Amino acid sequence: MTIELLIFDCDGVLIDSEPVASGTLAQALQRAGVPLSHAEVHCRFTGLSGEAAGRLCREELGLADPDRVFADAKSALYAEFSRSLRPMAGMEELVRAVKQRKCVASNSDMERLRRSLGLLDLWTEFAPYIYSAEMVARPKPAPDLFLLCSENLGVAPHRCLVIDDSALGIAGAVAAGMAAIGFVDPADPRSGRHEALKAAGALRTVEGAGELALALAALSSSEEERASSEKEQASSERKPAVETAG
């Protein structure tokens, strides 16, 4: 597998935003009369698009106007981001070190991306190749967003590798014809993350930036070994046959 483009999810992969987002949403839901804990919100909402989160609120939680709850949570979220948002541990160093082209593919809207990732130096590592689900007809788990990345950067899907922490993102990558690595935050309180990502089609799963760096290095090493082997084979085939005297 030759990888020419690395496609990173944002929340929970590049930035440690999901615990903050879950906390502010839990508080907004509680103010609206829905008694979900921070941990419950984290498990049920993390990785969902805005549309899917709204549907969950209406159909499962009985909220008639989830948009008002989300607006309340968003107001508190951006203020909290400005105070406490950090990159995922080790991710800045990893992103700067990768040799392949790279981009971001997030189910978040561009406003949230600018007011989260945009607060950090990581933004400049990817800009202008930062893509939001609002740019396509269907968010993850549909393949649309990943195919947009592939098309805009001129890299065939089978030469792209997605790094995502949600089963929805992994499923979308597979649907787009791309390989995917499932990323697990070492501090994630949810159980069964590795199993869920593998079940969605992840090539492998890693825990934290350190394991991701090793996985990417292993892929690069195998590519170099294969290229060297192919070069040696081609050179051998070009050598003229040695004739022996009769």
FENFEN-V302615 format. One record per helix or strand. SS is the DSSP state (H for helix, E for strand). FROM is the first residue (numbers start at 1). TO is the last residue. If there is no record, write none. Layout:
ss=SS from=FROM to=TO
ss=SS from=FROM to=TO
//
This chain:
ss=E from=5 to=8
ss=E from=11 to=11
ss=E from=15 to=15
ss=H from=18 to=31
ss=H from=38 to=45
ss=H from=50 to=59
ss=H from=66 to=84
ss=E from=87 to=87
ss=H from=91 to=97
ss=E from=101 to=106
ss=H from=110 to=114
ss=H from=117 to=119
ss=H from=122 to=126
ss=E from=130 to=132
ss=H from=133 to=135
ss=H from=144 to=153
ss=H from=157 to=159
ss=E from=160 to=164
ss=H from=167 to=175
ss=E from=179 to=184
ss=H from=193 to=199
ss=E from=204 to=207
ss=H from=208 to=238
//
